[in-house]
């Protein structure tokens, strides 16, 4: 009744127009561009994800005692407006300030997404669909960044978050 496949297949997409390519195609049926290698497309996607996740780690620039003393406060920096707690509770900690900066940027991103999706929600039908999609994708993205930041802080690492980690609002 059920068939089990021992071989994993990957979908190939045209490098020019993005159209899905049929298995074994030499050229894209949509635009005629050479099909390229599905394995190469998969490798390019993996390289993109790896490059995005391989962010700058500056842990060695921080005092180990400061890291050890302020891990808990640094974790709080990623939980919404609680970024204010480490800012006020340990203002002289460079480690806590590093994570507070990232938490603040993440909070502002979440706030901006909320405003944009709220405005889009006013527009009938298309705005609701786009706003809902943006809200869902943005919510998942910011949740992933929050979890990454919490893990980094709890492990005593000063590692930038993908896409937003280079933004510095607090020094």
N, C-alpha and C positions, 0 to 999 in steps of 0.2 A: 504494500500500500504506500509506504513512504520510501523515497529514494534518499540515500545518503551519498553525498559527494565527497570524495577524498581530496579533490583539488579545489583550491580557493581561486575564484576568478575575480578580476578587478575590472571595473568599467573604465574604458578609455574615453577621453574627451579631446576635442580638437584644440590645439594650442592657439589657433587663430580666432575662432568664433565661439568656442566653448560647447559646441554641439556634441552630444553623446555619439560615439562611433560604434558601428556594428563590429562584432568580433571579426578579426582578420582583415579589416578594411585597410587599404593602402592610402586612400585619400578620403577626406571628409565629404560625405554626400551633400552637405549643406553649402560649403564654400569652395571645395576642391583642393584645399591645402593638404600637403602631405600629412598622413595620419600620425606619424611619430610612434614612439614606443609606449605602450601602456605602463610598462614597468618604470620607464623614465618619468612618466607623469606621476605615478605613485611615489617615486623617490623624490621628485620635486615637492610634492605635498608634505612628505615626511621632513624634508630639509626645512621647509617653511615653518612647520610646527616646532622643530628642534631649535631653529634660530630664534623664534619668538620666545621659547621657554628658557633659552640660554642667555639670561640677563646678567648684568654686571653685579658681581659680588664684592662688596667692599668691607667685609667683616674684619679683615686683618688691620684696617685703619682704626678700629675701635678698641678701647681698653677692655681686656677680658673681665676685669672686676665690674666695670660699668655694665657690660652685657649681662653678667650673672645677676647683678643687683636689680636690673630693670627689665628683665624678660617679661614678667607678668604685666607690668604697666604698658609695655610695648604691644602686647597682645590686644589690650583694650583699644588701642588706637585704630583698629580696623572695624570696630563695631559701631557703625553710625556716628552719631554726635559724641560718642564717648572718646573720640580723639582728643577732646579737651582735657580728660583726666590726666594722661601722662604729661601733657603740656603744662598743667598747673601743679601736679604732684611732684614731678622731678624735672624742673626746668633746666637744670645744669647737666643732665644726662644727654650726651651726644647720641647714644644708641636709641634712647626713647624718642628723642627729637627726630631722628631719621625715620623711625616708624610712624611717628605722629604726622610728619610731612606726607608720607605715603597714604596714611589713613585720611588726612584732610583732602588730598587730591581725589581719592576714591569717593569720599563723601560728596564732594562737589560734582563729580561725575554722576553719581546716583541722583543728586538733586537736579542737575541739568536734564537728565533723562526723564525725571518725573515731570518737569515743566514742559518739555517737548511733547511727551505723550499726553499730557493733560490738554495742551493746545490742540494737538491732533484729534483728541477725543471730541472736540467741539464740532469738527467737520463731519457731516453725515456720511455714512457708509464707508467710503474710501479712507477717510481720516481715522475712523474707528478701527478699520482693519489694519492699516499701516501703524497706527498708534499702539494697537494691541500686540502686533508682531514686534515692534520696536521695544515695547515694554517687556515682553517675554524674553527676547534675545538679550536685551540690555540687563535685565534682572539676572539671568543666568550668568552672563559675562561678569557682572560686578560681584555676584556671589562667589564665583570661581576665584576672582582676584582677592576677595576678602579671605577666603580659606587659605590661599597661597600666602598672603601676608601674615595671617595668624600662625601658620606653620613655620614660616621663616623666623618670626619673632620668638616663638616658643623654643625653637632650636638654637637661638642665639645667632642667627645669621642676619646680615645686612645686605639683602639681595633685592634688587629692583624688581618691581612688578612689571609684567609685560605691558607695553604700550604707554603706560602712565608713569612708570618708575623714574624717568629722567626729569620729570617736572618737579621743580623745587620752589615751594612757596615759603617754607620755613628753613632758616639756616641754623 
